[in-house]
Amino acid sequence: MSQPGTASGPGRTPAWRYAIGMFGTSIPINMIKGSMILFYVDILGLDVRAYGVVMVMYAVIDALDNPLLGHLSDRTRSRFGRRRPWLLVGAPMLAACMIAFFSAPTSLQGIGLVLWFAVFAILCEAFDSMLNANYGALLPELYPRERDRAVANGLRQGFQLVALVISLAVTPVLTTDVFGTEESTQGFQITAIIYGAVALVVIVFMALGMRENPRYSTRERPPLLRSVWSIVRNPMFWTVGLTGACYGIAMALVLSGIQLYVRYSLGLPVGNALYLQGIVILVSAGGLVVWTRVVARRGALWTWRLAFAVLAAGFAALFFATDLVTAIAAGVVVGAGWSGMLATNDLIVARVLDADAARNGEHREGLFLSAFGFFGRLNGIVTGLALTSLGVFFGYNSGADPGADPGLAFRVYLCVYPFVLTTIGAVAARLISVPIETPPEAAEPVEPPPPGPVDESAVERPR
């Protein structure tokens, strides 16, 4: 009988079938994150202060509902599995909400525009969280060995980068040149309909083809409060979560501000974001192969630390770019560092999940990943505050009131803030201890170990 994690095991979900789901989950949310400031602030005239308030509110709400969604997923028992029902429900809801998000009537002003933005931004992020809590929880379950896990993760990050090429780099061309203009909203609505339909088909295809481990669904259902308390008392939850948030927030700033960086800091039409984003994403896609090999040789922790440092260097270089050519040159470094983080960050988190399952005898990946999602929810707060700070320091309040130097404003937003965050993350990563790779047999559901001190030999310490 084949062992868990081997490529030839019967009933094993092919890595490509699981990985392609990342393509479907990435297209909607990255179009939303990459275009919301341009669509609502610069075109529709939403004041950045209102934008900042909404993003803080949305982040708080989303931080509260994420653990609940993950917990409900862990407790789900059905003949279709734990994760599949949530994926099949979340996909059409996210597609519908994304289309509504980019269908705001141009006649809306003031509080009406704020309410439309707030309602559909929160709904889109809630359904995206539902999808990703369940999709992400499948990685450690389907692929217990870190080597197999790294391959599956590399493939899914590759699909994510393809989705990013479409949802970020191609979107400005579709919305401003193909289906609309730089000053209209019609192109966004048509593009959202197309992306929503594609995402729905891909997610359903992935969900119907993956095979959950039935043993994980036969455990006693843990109560919510006890599980949450156990997670928040785990020091690695905080150290790994906060360090990973430095990377996540930095990239959230980049995704939300790249089009306005091109418009104001480089003084070019928004459509030129295609070339900058396209190069960064292509470099990241190619780098996944290299970083995956580095993980196999040096381990996820060592590679994670190196990727953090490369990413920070890329943001420093991007600050000094003066035209599209120099911005692309700096973007190559950003892409290399980003690729390394894509190849390793989820592997570090998965080690923490494996250790939790081995220690407690309960597979609660949905709740644990949703708890980690709390740090992801900081993205909304920080990006909202960062954009609001542009009004305070540089006078940028909206496209109608850009202030005296919007170019410097978005240079700070896109380069300085991410550089500070990734530098903090690079330093913190050097000080973090994470569990060693958990053997596949240890990842199977087992009885909880007797209470006692944690075996310090099972922790990989900084070198």
C-alpha positions as MATLAB code, in Angstrom:
seq = 'MSQPGTASGPGRTPAWRYAIGMFGTSIPINMIKGSMILFYVDILGLDVRAYGVVMVMYAVIDALDNPLLGHLSDRTRSRFGRRRPWLLVGAPMLAACMIAFFSAPTSLQGIGLVLWFAVFAILCEAFDSMLNANYGALLPELYPRERDRAVANGLRQGFQLVALVISLAVTPVLTTDVFGTEESTQGFQITAIIYGAVALVVIVFMALGMRENPRYSTRERPPLLRSVWSIVRNPMFWTVGLTGACYGIAMALVLSGIQLYVRYSLGLPVGNALYLQGIVILVSAGGLVVWTRVVARRGALWTWRLAFAVLAAGFAALFFATDLVTAIAAGVVVGAGWSGMLATNDLIVARVLDADAARNGEHREGLFLSAFGFFGRLNGIVTGLALTSLGVFFGYNSGADPGADPGLAFRVYLCVYPFVLTTIGAVAARLISVPIETPPEAAEPVEPPPPGPVDESAVERPR';
ca = [
       0.000    0.000    0.000;
       1.414    3.393   -0.887;
       2.308    5.753    1.909;
       0.657    9.125    2.494;
       2.195   11.835    0.398;
       3.586    9.629   -2.365;
       2.837   10.602   -5.881;
       1.422    7.181   -6.755;
      -1.077    6.912   -3.931;
      -4.594    5.886   -5.028;
      -7.158    8.618   -4.777;
      -4.471   11.267   -4.665;
      -5.565   14.658   -5.998;
      -3.239   15.626   -8.872;
      -1.233   18.685   -7.897;
      -2.304   20.577  -11.025;
      -6.010   19.945  -10.326;
      -5.695   21.416   -6.843;
      -3.377   24.211   -7.955;
      -5.614   25.510  -10.727;
      -8.117   26.566   -8.069;
      -5.763   29.418   -7.181;
      -6.353   30.839  -10.646;
     -10.078   31.060   -9.954;
      -9.796   32.485   -6.446;
      -7.202   35.090   -7.462;
      -8.856   36.754  -10.449;
     -11.839   38.377   -8.647;
     -10.159   39.604   -5.470;
      -7.094   40.965   -7.245;
      -9.166   42.917   -9.730;
     -11.003   44.365   -6.737;
      -7.875   45.216   -4.777;
      -5.976   46.450   -7.802;
      -8.696   48.736   -9.145;
     -10.785   49.874   -6.169;
      -8.840   53.081   -5.534;
      -8.763   54.000   -9.229;
     -12.463   53.156   -9.663;
     -13.936   54.691   -6.515;
     -11.486   57.441   -5.518;
      -9.977   58.663   -8.763;
     -12.943   58.167  -11.147;
     -16.085   58.313   -8.980;
     -14.590   60.870   -6.571;
     -14.890   59.033   -3.247;
     -12.969   61.030   -0.641;
      -9.871   59.196    0.666;
     -10.949   59.886    4.244;
     -14.213   58.048    3.660;
     -12.245   55.289    1.934;
      -9.967   54.969    4.954;
     -12.873   54.759    7.402;
     -14.623   52.091    5.344;
     -11.465   50.008    5.050;
     -10.901   50.083    8.800;
     -14.511   49.061    9.462;
     -14.358   46.325    6.870;
     -11.103   44.976    8.327;
     -12.595   44.745   11.823;
     -15.729   42.955   10.571;
     -13.684   40.617    8.427;
     -11.329   39.797   11.294;
     -14.328   38.673   13.345;
     -16.066   36.565   10.707;
     -12.928   34.810    9.450;
     -12.414   32.482   12.446;
     -16.130   31.688   12.421;
     -16.010   30.698    8.737;
     -12.962   28.519    9.315;
     -14.501   26.880   12.364;
     -17.731   26.103   10.504;
     -15.678   24.533    7.736;
     -13.762   22.336   10.201;
     -17.047   21.168   11.742;
     -18.775   20.458    8.425;
     -19.631   16.794    7.898;
     -21.192   15.795    4.595;
     -20.844   13.135    1.947;
     -19.219   15.841   -0.191;
     -16.487   16.496    2.394;
     -15.688   19.419    4.656;
     -14.331   21.969    2.199;
     -16.119   21.297   -1.103;
     -19.601   22.605   -0.096;
     -18.142   25.933    0.984;
     -16.166   26.262   -2.251;
     -19.237   25.556   -4.362;
     -21.316   28.135   -2.466;
     -18.637   30.816   -2.190;
     -17.651   30.882   -5.873;
     -20.937   32.183   -7.373;
     -21.479   34.587   -4.462;
     -18.044   36.174   -4.913;
     -18.579   36.497   -8.662;
     -21.953   38.197   -8.167;
     -20.659   40.614   -5.523;
     -17.636   41.560   -7.643;
     -19.893   42.453  -10.571;
     -22.051   44.580   -8.260;
     -18.930   46.221   -6.787;
     -17.941   47.520  -10.222;
     -21.508   48.418  -11.209;
     -21.893   51.429   -8.917;
     -24.150   53.984  -10.649;
     -22.213   57.065  -11.714;
     -25.007   59.200  -10.281;
     -24.130   58.111   -6.735;
     -22.481   60.780   -4.611;
     -21.735   61.414   -0.965;
     -23.152   58.918    1.522;
     -24.789   56.873   -1.235;
     -21.440   56.191   -2.883;
     -19.834   55.422    0.474;
     -22.559   52.911    1.352;
     -22.363   51.145   -2.016;
     -18.590   50.878   -1.691;
     -18.750   49.676    1.914;
     -21.445   47.027    1.424;
     -19.943   45.353   -1.614;
     -16.322   45.676   -0.453;
     -17.232   43.830    2.753;
     -19.289   41.188    0.938;
     -16.550   40.552   -1.629;
     -13.921   40.104    1.059;
     -16.216   37.866    3.140;
     -16.847   35.459    0.263;
     -13.185   35.600   -0.728;
     -12.316   34.627    2.842;
     -14.805   31.751    2.683;
     -13.129   30.450   -0.460;
      -9.544   30.855    0.656;
     -10.028   29.465    4.169;
     -11.289   26.230    2.632;
      -8.947   26.179   -0.347;
      -5.871   26.907    1.763;
      -6.821   24.288    4.365;
      -6.581   21.605    1.697;
      -2.838   22.098    1.065;
      -1.491   20.445    4.254;
      -4.229   17.790    4.131;
      -3.725   16.712    0.513;
       0.088   16.888    0.551;
       1.591   15.948    3.958;
       5.259   15.875    2.841;
       6.974   19.263    2.526;
       8.617   18.295   -0.780;
       5.229   17.395   -2.330;
       3.672   20.370   -0.630;
       6.299   22.689   -2.111;
       5.552   21.383   -5.611;
       1.783   21.812   -5.197;
       2.290   25.245   -3.668;
       4.664   26.259   -6.461;
       2.102   25.208   -9.048;
      -0.752   27.039   -7.372;
       1.343   30.190   -6.975;
       2.175   29.899  -10.673;
      -1.546   29.814  -11.452;
      -1.997   32.794   -9.150;
       0.624   34.730  -11.094;
      -1.145   33.930  -14.360;
      -4.327   35.246  -12.762;
      -2.452   38.349  -11.657;
      -1.272   38.994  -15.201;
      -4.920   38.986  -16.227;
      -6.555   40.675  -13.231;
      -3.867   43.339  -12.705;
      -1.735   43.813  -15.790;
      -4.383   43.237  -18.473;
      -7.269   44.872  -16.591;
      -6.143   48.499  -17.168;
      -6.073   47.840  -20.913;
      -9.483   46.160  -20.929;
     -11.161   48.778  -18.749;
      -9.683   51.886  -20.409;
      -8.983   50.916  -24.042;
     -11.057   47.858  -25.004;
     -14.350   48.174  -23.109;
     -14.200   51.765  -21.835;
     -12.088   54.895  -21.362;
      -9.823   56.269  -18.639;
     -12.645   58.428  -17.312;
     -15.585   55.982  -17.583;
     -16.781   53.009  -15.527;
     -18.397   50.868  -18.226;
     -15.177   48.986  -18.937;
     -14.906   47.879  -15.319;
     -18.398   46.371  -15.298;
     -17.858   44.368  -18.496;
     -14.450   43.162  -17.321;
     -15.904   42.117  -13.961;
     -18.597   40.026  -15.663;
     -15.992   38.211  -17.761;
     -13.658   37.602  -14.819;
     -16.512   36.446  -12.589;
     -17.650   33.844  -15.109;
     -14.103   32.516  -15.606;
     -13.460   32.319  -11.846;
     -16.719   30.458  -11.235;
     -15.952   27.789  -13.839;
     -12.401   27.224  -12.600;
     -13.298   26.975   -8.896;
     -16.139   24.524   -9.569;
     -13.831   22.421  -11.770;
     -11.219   22.273   -8.992;
     -13.714   21.565   -6.211;
     -15.370   18.686   -8.048;
     -12.027   17.050   -8.819;
     -10.166   17.195   -5.496;
     -10.326   14.321   -2.980;
     -10.383   15.135    0.710;
      -8.992   12.689    3.260;
     -12.120   11.128    4.867;
     -10.210   10.402    8.088;
     -10.014   14.108    8.793;
     -13.818   14.345    8.863;
     -14.427   11.675   11.486;
     -12.910   13.455   14.469;
     -14.952   14.922   17.293;
     -16.002   18.453   16.457;
     -14.063   20.854   18.707;
     -15.914   23.777   20.298;
     -15.108   27.213   18.912;
     -13.964   29.023   22.059;
     -11.695   26.219   23.220;
     -10.075   25.992   19.806;
      -9.595   29.739   19.480;
      -8.097   29.929   22.961;
      -5.671   27.140   22.112;
      -4.573   28.908   18.941;
      -4.043   32.353   20.459;
      -1.942   30.819   23.237;
       0.427   29.365   20.637;
       3.447   31.738   20.415;
       4.140   30.701   16.815;
       0.696   31.926   15.812;
       1.773   35.448   16.739;
       5.385   35.401   15.580;
       4.753   33.785   12.198;
       1.470   35.645   11.694;
       2.835   39.116   12.375;
       5.969   38.518   10.335;
       3.946   37.218    7.408;
       1.671   40.249    7.727;
       4.645   42.508    6.960;
       4.864   40.841    3.553;
       1.100   40.681    3.013;
       0.493   44.339    3.835;
       3.393   45.458    1.650;
       1.999   43.597   -1.359;
      -1.520   44.885   -0.626;
      -0.158   48.431   -0.871;
       1.493   47.595   -4.177;
      -1.607   45.975   -5.666;
      -3.859   48.857   -4.667;
      -1.517   51.666   -5.734;
       0.382   50.498   -8.817;
      -1.948   52.108  -11.360;
      -1.820   55.488   -9.639;
       1.962   55.145   -9.207;
       2.197   54.807  -12.990;
      -0.169   57.730  -13.546;
       1.287   60.194  -11.052;
       4.834   59.100  -10.109;
       5.940   58.043  -13.598;
       3.663   60.486  -15.421;
       2.358   57.851  -17.844;
      -1.110   56.667  -18.924;
      -2.617   54.036  -16.633;
      -2.455   51.474  -19.430;
       1.346   51.400  -19.048;
       0.820   49.555  -15.769;
       0.449   46.523  -18.031;
       4.182   46.517  -18.797;
       5.382   47.089  -15.239;
       2.998   44.587  -13.692;
       3.542   42.122  -16.502;
       7.326   42.078  -16.065;
       7.059   41.720  -12.278;
       4.622   38.844  -12.595;
       6.619   37.079  -15.323;
       9.773   37.291  -13.224;
       7.839   35.956  -10.246;
       6.460   33.064  -12.281;
       9.886   32.088  -13.576;
      11.406   32.473  -10.139;
       9.008   29.950   -8.599;
      10.949   27.106  -10.197;
      14.224   28.404   -8.771;
      12.839   29.120   -5.301;
      11.147   25.701   -5.125;
      14.522   24.077   -5.789;
      16.120   26.241   -3.109;
      13.448   25.072   -0.667;
      14.292   21.446   -1.501;
      17.990   22.082   -0.818;
      17.987   24.557    2.071;
      14.527   24.230    3.595;
      11.578   26.601    3.761;
      12.813   28.693    6.700;
      16.208   29.635    5.210;
      14.611   30.417    1.852;
      11.852   32.500    3.474;
      14.410   34.722    5.181;
      16.339   35.282    1.959;
      13.176   36.143    0.015;
      12.216   38.788    2.572;
      15.568   40.547    2.125;
      15.355   40.476   -1.685;
      11.832   41.926   -1.617;
      12.897   44.802    0.638;
      15.762   45.618   -1.731;
      13.333   45.724   -4.646;
      11.139   48.356   -2.994;
      14.184   50.511   -2.273;
      15.141   50.382   -5.949;
      11.596   51.159   -7.087;
      11.575   54.426   -5.146;
      14.317   55.848   -7.364;
      12.702   54.873  -10.677;
      12.026   57.871  -12.909;
      10.537   56.290  -16.027;
       9.063   53.036  -17.243;
      12.460   51.483  -18.049;
      13.988   52.092  -14.620;
      10.726   51.089  -12.936;
      10.778   47.782  -14.829;
      14.421   47.212  -13.802;
      13.481   47.712  -10.149;
      10.382   45.614  -10.700;
      12.576   42.653  -11.661;
      14.049   42.683   -8.136;
      10.587   43.080   -6.602;
       9.378   40.152   -8.691;
      12.280   37.969   -7.561;
      11.597   38.675   -3.895;
       7.854   38.288   -4.301;
       8.376   34.936   -6.005;
      10.409   33.733   -3.037;
       7.700   34.773   -0.603;
       5.036   33.011   -2.688;
       7.121   29.837   -2.678;
       7.778   29.802    1.080;
       5.292   31.774    3.165;
       2.511   29.183    2.998;
       5.025   26.421    3.749;
       6.011   28.156    6.988;
       2.349   28.475    7.958;
       1.731   24.826    7.033;
       4.482   23.721    9.415;
       2.692   25.522   12.224;
      -0.572   23.793   11.257;
       1.123   20.386   11.180;
       2.594   20.934   14.635;
      -0.783   21.996   15.997;
      -2.459   18.853   14.588;
       0.269   16.579   15.959;
       0.126   18.227   19.381;
      -3.658   18.374   19.789;
      -4.861   15.450   17.670;
      -7.365   17.674   15.852;
      -7.210   18.819   12.242;
      -8.594   22.349   12.362;
      -6.791   23.867    9.392;
      -9.822   25.950    8.467;
      -9.974   27.699   11.832;
      -6.201   28.026   12.117;
      -5.825   29.539    8.642;
      -8.751   31.852    9.296;
      -7.076   32.914   12.526;
      -3.954   33.638   10.501;
      -6.294   35.550    8.238;
      -6.707   37.990   11.118;
      -3.267   39.305   10.237;
      -4.323   39.507    6.614;
      -7.220   41.674    7.704;
      -4.638   44.186    8.883;
      -4.088   44.821    5.171;
      -7.330   46.735    4.937;
      -6.610   48.838    8.002;
      -3.060   49.699    6.981;
      -3.861   50.393    3.324;
      -6.753   52.600    4.405;
      -4.583   54.517    6.853;
      -1.738   54.712    4.346;
      -4.009   56.230    1.706;
      -5.488   58.615    4.246;
      -1.961   59.688    5.186;
      -1.446   60.893    1.619;
      -4.135   63.477    2.229;
      -2.522   64.531    5.498;
       1.074   64.750    4.263;
       0.738   65.479    0.536;
      -2.774   66.869    0.043;
      -3.998   63.989   -2.148;
      -7.703   63.584   -1.380;
      -9.117   62.274   -4.679;
      -8.646   62.435   -8.429;
     -10.455   65.789   -8.400;
      -8.217   67.079   -5.583;
      -4.779   65.427   -6.065;
      -2.725   67.977   -4.141;
       0.507   69.678   -5.141;
       2.682   66.572   -5.592;
       0.692   63.352   -6.155;
       3.794   61.807   -7.757;
       5.746   61.880   -4.493;
       2.629   60.822   -2.599;
       2.291   57.550   -4.492;
       6.045   57.004   -4.535;
       5.847   56.956   -0.741;
       2.700   54.807   -0.782;
       4.097   52.209   -3.181;
       7.790   52.178   -2.193;
       8.568   53.663    1.213;
       5.778   52.045    3.212;
       6.381   48.567    1.713;
      10.154   48.919    2.196;
       9.727   49.668    5.891;
       7.339   46.743    6.345;
       9.479   44.172    4.500;
      12.620   45.319    6.305;
      10.878   44.710    9.625;
       9.755   41.324    8.325;
      13.270   40.388    7.183;
      14.689   41.160   10.617;
      11.883   39.320   12.421;
      12.277   36.257   10.182;
      15.887   35.929   11.337;
      14.700   35.655   14.943;
      11.795   33.240   14.451;
      11.746   29.564   15.407;
       9.368   27.283   13.503;
       8.604   23.549   13.753;
      10.691   21.165   11.718;
       8.958   19.359    8.869;
       6.286   17.061   10.278;
       6.482   13.458    8.983;
       3.368   12.516    6.944;
       2.333    9.857    9.427;
       2.386   12.460   12.201;
      -0.037   14.583   10.240;
      -2.707   11.868   10.394;
      -5.461   12.211   13.010;
      -4.165   10.783   16.298;
      -5.081   10.979   19.922;
      -3.879   14.113   21.725;
      -0.564   13.614   23.562;
      -0.514   13.775   27.348;
       0.065   17.234   28.795;
       3.681   18.129   29.318;
       6.482   20.354   28.045;
       6.980   20.732   24.304;
       9.948   18.835   22.865;
      12.398   21.597   22.086;
      14.181   19.350   19.559;
      11.142   19.643   17.308;
      11.706   23.335   16.733;
      13.883   24.732   13.971;
      15.729   27.657   15.479;
      17.379   30.612   13.763;
      20.839   29.952   12.417;
];
